[in-house]
Structure formats: structure tokens, C-alpha cells
Amino acid sequence: MPLLDRLLRRDRPLPADTATAMAAASAAVERGDYGAALAIWGPLAHAGFARAQNNIGACFAEGLGVSPDPALALRWLSLSAESGDPVGRRNLAALHFKGDGVEQSDIEASRLYRLAAEQGDAPAQDMLSWMLLESGCPDDLPDALRWAEAAARAGIAPSMTRLGMMHHEALGVERNPVLAAQWWQRGADAGDVDAKAMLGAATLLGQGVTKDAARALALLLDAERGGSLLAAPFIKAARAAVAPDEAEP
């Protein structure tokens, strides 16, 4: 019997304490032993435990402990989503969004992200907000704002950055540079490099925050080093605005 079949076989006895078993699987994942985790999740997934089904589907989607298999990822994530697991719904939405193992469909992805978002799943709220904003439909702006605010409250940094942009560009709200800068500061503090870039630009221009070319340049350079593509257009101007002895090399 192949190793994968042994790990996921349905005739393994169910653990007496599901919570303890799931904690043991999480510990196995933390030490990189996905085989041990799959062996725990297998009987639970066959018994209809939705989070275990999601976890197995995610392993097949991402190639964690097994070879990537979009068809099996779709199968297990569909079972999890049908059982109402918000993480399963979010991960299944990602397959539809990418067209990974299933026909690409923004409509189906959005439907599943919304179901997960309504259950309080913050990453789904963030992604749904992004999709609504990207739709370009003015009628979607209130929902995009609402879900971004929900995700930001849960600590999702990209939603903080998105809220800054929405307040800066008056998307669904009145323009408020101060509030935009505050959201970019929160996003930067949470580690989002695009938030740091936008905060740097606002600081360079004195929009919603005290104008400070030296601080702006430091923020922009840090954002660029972190991989943000939004910083580059402002760096030259920031360098020009900074006294020679204040500029970073």
C-alpha cells in the first residue's frame, strides 16, 4: 500500500479526544512532519471532521508532505466547504480564483470568500474586500470598506493599507488624508511594506502627516528593500529634498 494511502486510510481508529489529536497534528506541522499530521487528520477527515478535510486539501494544494495534486485538493476542500468550515471555504475560493484544478471563476471565488467572511474569517474578509475594490463598481465600495475594516480589526495588515488608500482617494468615503496616514502607519507597524511606502510618500508631501523629507526617505528606502514596488517613484524626490548630511547612502 502506498505511503499516502496508509496515512489517509479510513479504517484507522478515531482518536478519543479530537481536540488533543488536532493539537498533536498542529505540533507535527510546526516541526515539519506533515506525514504525522496527515496520519492524524486522515481518519478524522473520513469521519467528516471539516477542519481535518481542509488541512488535507491544503496539503495537496500546496504540496506539503505530499506531491501537489489539484484534483485531490479540490475534493477535500469541497468536502470541508460543504460542511461549513470557513477556512475550507476560503481555501476552496483560492482554487477557484486561481483556476487551480477547477475552471477559474471570480464569481465562485467571491461567493466562497463571502461565506467565509461572514463567518468571521479575517483572511477571507481581506480578499473579498480586495476583489470588491478591484471590480471597479461604485456599488461595491461600501462592502469593500466594510470588509477591509473587519479584516483590519483582526490584524490583517494589507487591509490596513487598503483602508489608507480608500481614505486617500475617497473611494466609498470622503477624502481624509489624516485618516489615510493613520491607517498606513498601522499597516507599516504590522509589517506591510506597501503601507510603509505610502506612509513615506505622504510624509514626503506632508499629506495627513507632518512633512519630513528625511523620515520619508528612510521609510521609502525601507519599503523598497522589503520588496514594495510603490516606493521607487518617490525616492528620487525624497533624496532631492533631504540635506546631503541627512540622506541615507
Secondary structure, 3 states (H helix, E strand, C coil): CCHHHHHHCCCCCCCCCHHHHHHHHHHHHHCCCHHHHHHHHHHHHHCCCHHHHHHHHHHHHHCCCCCCCHHHHHHHHHHHHHCCCHHHHHHHHHHHHHCCCCCCCHHHHHHHHHHHHHCCCHHHHHHHHHHHHHCCCHHHHHHHHHHHHHHHHCCCHHHHHHHHHHHHHCCCCCCCHHHHHHHHHHHHHCCCHHHHHHHHHHHHHCCCCCCCHHHHHHHHHHHHHCCCCCCHHHHHHHHHHCCCCCCCC
